Each structure stands twice: as structure tokens, then as C-alpha cells.
């Protein structure tokens, strides 16, 4: 298996890769802790928001011509109310925060430093654009969740090592349908935050 190559693009440059990115998100987020029962209509709408934004940022990992990983971001000011509102209520200026949309990578490519490369590229971009903070959101699941695999390892240590801090005062909920559910339910989401040396 070859080491993936990384590519960076902005805004509409992502358009040729949108179908593959949608399928990648559905595949990776099906696993714990997201347990997302993929919705192609939602994926198209969600990704179109990023593609339409000239300030969006994508780091793509390819094995040959196959998309195997991706990390996204855009200014928090361009995000939906559910993500902006907690920052506004806490006194942060959304235009000063760069928001990481997701970091998804197929399991067989993990442990090769690609996650670190994703983090480094987005953080470097945010700093170069003058953002004072970078943030992302993670779902919170009960520690005894029945679908949690025995070998599941949360990414908290990785995020902490990069200087991101779980910030319970910045929280929201987001709804999607779990793989074992018949309808959508709201999930608690906590933001992780880092001050940048812009």
C-alpha cells in the first residue's frame, strides 16, 4: 500500500472531488462515536456550503487517484448558527475563529502521520490568514454506549498534544440518524479550542 499524497484546494476547486468526499464522510462517520447512518442528500447540501465559500480550505489525501482522507475548514463566521452561537454567547468574535469541519481517514491509512499532516496544514493556514483561534467540535457519547468497540481509543490525547483544549462552556447539539435508529436524535457536541500565534 503506497503512502498517500496530499493536495490542498480552496473553494470551488473541491468540486471534482465532492462525490468521493461525500462517500468518504459516510463511510468513516458510520463508525463509533458518530454512528452516522449516511444521508446522501444531506452530504450534498453540507459539502456545497463549503465548496461555495472561497474561504474554505481542504487537505485531501490520495492513494493514486482514490481519495482516502480529507480535512476541511472555513471561518467560523461562515458556519451555521448551531456552531457560531456558542462562541458569540461566550464573547468570541466568530470572524476571528477558524473552524475545522472534519478530519476523515480510512482505517487502513491511520498511524502513518496523515492526521498530523492534516492538523498542521489547517493550523498553518489559519495562522497565515490571521485567525486568533482554531476550533472543532466532537460528539460526546456515554462511556458505556452499547455500540462502542472494545478497542476504541478516543482522540483526546492527540488533540491535547496539539494544544487543543476541550471547552465544555462551548457546546451545542446536532442531529443525525444513528445506524441503529429509525429517526434523527440530537447529540451533545463539545468544542475544542486553541489560541493561535497569528
ABEGO torsion letter per residue (X at the ends): XBBBBBBBBBEAAAAAAAAAAAAAAAAAAABOAAGBBBBAAAAAAAAAAAAABAABBBBBBBBEABBABBBBBBBAAABBAAAAAAAAAAGBBAAABBBBABBBBBAAABGAGAAAAAAAAAAAAAAAAGBABBBBBBBBBBAABAABBAABBBAAAAAAAAGBBBBAABBBBBBBBBAABABBBBBBBBBBBBBBBX
